[in-house]
Amino acid sequence: MFKTFRFRIIVSCLALVLFSLGLAAWLASGRLQEAAMENLRASLAAEASLIEESLSAAGFDGRPGAGPRRLALRFGALLGHRVTFIAMDGSVLADSGVPGGDPSGMDNHAGRPEVAAALAGSQENATRYSSTLDKGMFYLARPVLVNGRQAGVIRLSVPLSSVEAQLASVRRVVLQASAVAAALSLLLGLWLIQVLSAPFGEIIEASKRFAAGDLGHRARVAGYGELKKLAQTLNSMAEELSRRMGELASRKGELEAVFDNMSEGLILTDASGVIKAMNSAAGRLTGIAPEKGAGGRISDIFGGTGFDEAVAEAIASGRPVSRETSAAFRQRFELGVSAAPVLRGGAAAGCVLVVHDVSELKKAERIRRDFVANVSHELKTPLTAIKGSVETLIGGAVDDREHRGEFLDAVLRQAVRLEDLVDDLLRLSSLESASARPDLSDFPLRGLVEDVHRSLLPAFRGKKIDFRDGVPEDLPVKADRKKLEQALFNLLDNAFKYTPGGGRVSVSAAAEEGLVRVTVSDTGPGIPADSLSRVFERFYRVDKARSRELGGTGLGLAIVKHSVELHGGSVGVESEEGRGSAFWFTLPS
């Protein structure tokens, strides 16, 4: 097995080393070529700059003559490069690459890319084949400035063969170094594989013993490297497993902390109904201290509460059982209890009793029952009146021209009352819906108050009530206009209804700390102190007889409350009996 393993590693390592070294050599060769060309360009640029200074000092004017030819030959011999001077029209003035520097017979160079760029005023370089010299060349052209005016172009040329010769020499060195490195890497790899393969037997043996549960054994691998780390990792794993098994005892304390801090009460019993443990929530909900309950029989401690029956039934049936109770605890809680058997081998070995506080749920159920009763009562009154009037009309009053109008008016009034009640119930249901969202927009509050007041004028014009609008004209609100209009309508309608003739109703508003506070005040009879906390409840009436007489449904203020709370605001009332009332609400600004 090790021979096969060793062979695979050798082949893999060799392939990896050769590939890596080849890639490195290829990348290095490309980079060296780039560096060589960049160095050549920088060197030629520096030389061209020096030649430019010499030409400027010699008064070069860009015209042909012996002077430019002598300079071209001198600089060509000095630098070892081909030096060419070109006039502004692209004609060659001198070239060190031709006999005597005489450019006669040479083509116009204005079309050469590097010359064209230099004639335009910028330094440029290019690489291409030269038909004049019959070889590949690297060119660098630079404009010649004399007294701030361009007088021509300097072009330096270098055969690419010299650069390629240098690169070939460097490549040979790189390839030789790569070959030596590959050989050394292979020899080193063979040695390392031989050294590393020996500890595998110890590691495999240690792994088998760990798997068998012998966590006290330790893998012993000498030296360094990954196998040493692997052995250390296996040993650390064995130590960690031993440590974690020792931590199970400490975890018991953590579980007990969770057990004691659960919001639900938890009671554990054995198969005979003896309480093994209770958490603090169970003690709080039942009034029995956990330390007093533990060790006692559940039938003795919780007899008659339904707890004992739930445990007995769960243990006997092997199925979960639920109960609700509030008996014998002398607590304010109404409790729900779920008993689940603890099964071992198909038999009940104990029971887990979970105690829930269902007081809020029961409260919600009572509110629902009260609501149904109130709605039924509110509907029954007008229906009874309608039924009585209709029966009277059927009984002969329909032919009584003098009185039948009174009965028909009564039917109409009660029908309108039923319609108002249904409308308010629908509004309240819409506001309480989980999907209810205010359609927010910005608008001036004073304009809305004026619209609501105008809609109420026809109904209360005869009472001659003094209405005062104290809402600032420039106070904006961001709210659902329809819902806010309904809330203001309900508050002002109540104020006008309960304010006697000659009284006063006023609306004021002000911005304060990120809120807009709106207050509707009246000089009506006021509200008794014991009713202030309930006026926003559905169907609650301070004066039931008078409220029905005025046509109220008992839902107006509940609609106000839910509408404002839908916006994220709050409502309240300040009143003294006989001294009027001030209803207020806030909206986020």
Salt bridges, closest charged atoms under 4 A:
GLU34 OE1 - ARG31 NH1 3.65
GLU38 OE2 - ARG41 NH2 3.07
GLU47 OE1 - HIS81 NE2 3.17
GLU52 OE1 - ARG142 NE 2.82
ASP61 OD2 - ARG63 NE 3.97
ASP95 OD2 - ARG82 NH2 2.71
GLU114 OE1 - ARG128 NH1 2.67
GLU114 OE2 - ARG155 NH1 3.16
ASP214 OD2 - ARG209 NH2 2.84
GLU226 OE2 - LYS229 NZ 3.97
GLU239 OE2 - ARG218 NE 3.71
GLU240 OE2 - ARG243 NH2 2.20
GLU240 OE2 - ARG244 NE 2.85
GLU247 OE2 - ARG243 NH1 2.09
GLU254 OE1 - ARG251 NE 3.56
GLU313 OE1 - ARG323 NH2 2.66
GLU324 OE1 - LYS362 NZ 2.62
GLU334 OE2 - ARG366 NH1 2.99
GLU365 OE1 - LYS362 NZ 3.80
GLU378 OE1 - ARG417 NH2 3.78
GLU378 OE2 - ARG541 NH1 2.55
GLU378 OE2 - ARG548 NH2 3.19
ASP400 OD2 - HIS403 ND1 2.85
GLU402 OE2 - HIS403 NE2 3.97
ASP424 OD1 - ARG427 NH1 2.74
GLU432 OE2 - ARG538 NH1 3.10
GLU432 OE2 - HIS562 NE2 3.06
GLU450 OE2 - ARG446 NE 3.23
ASP451 OD1 - ARG454 NH2 2.30
ASP451 OD2 - ARG481 NH2 3.04
ASP466 OD2 - ARG468 NE 2.96
ASP469 OD1 - ARG446 NH1 3.99
ASP480 OD2 - LYS483 NZ 3.43
ASP493 OD2 - LYS497 NZ 2.99
GLU537 OE1 - ARG534 NH2 3.14
GLU565 OE2 - LYS561 NZ 3.09
GLU574 OE2 - ARG517 NH2 3.84
GLU576 OE1 - ARG579 NH1 3.70
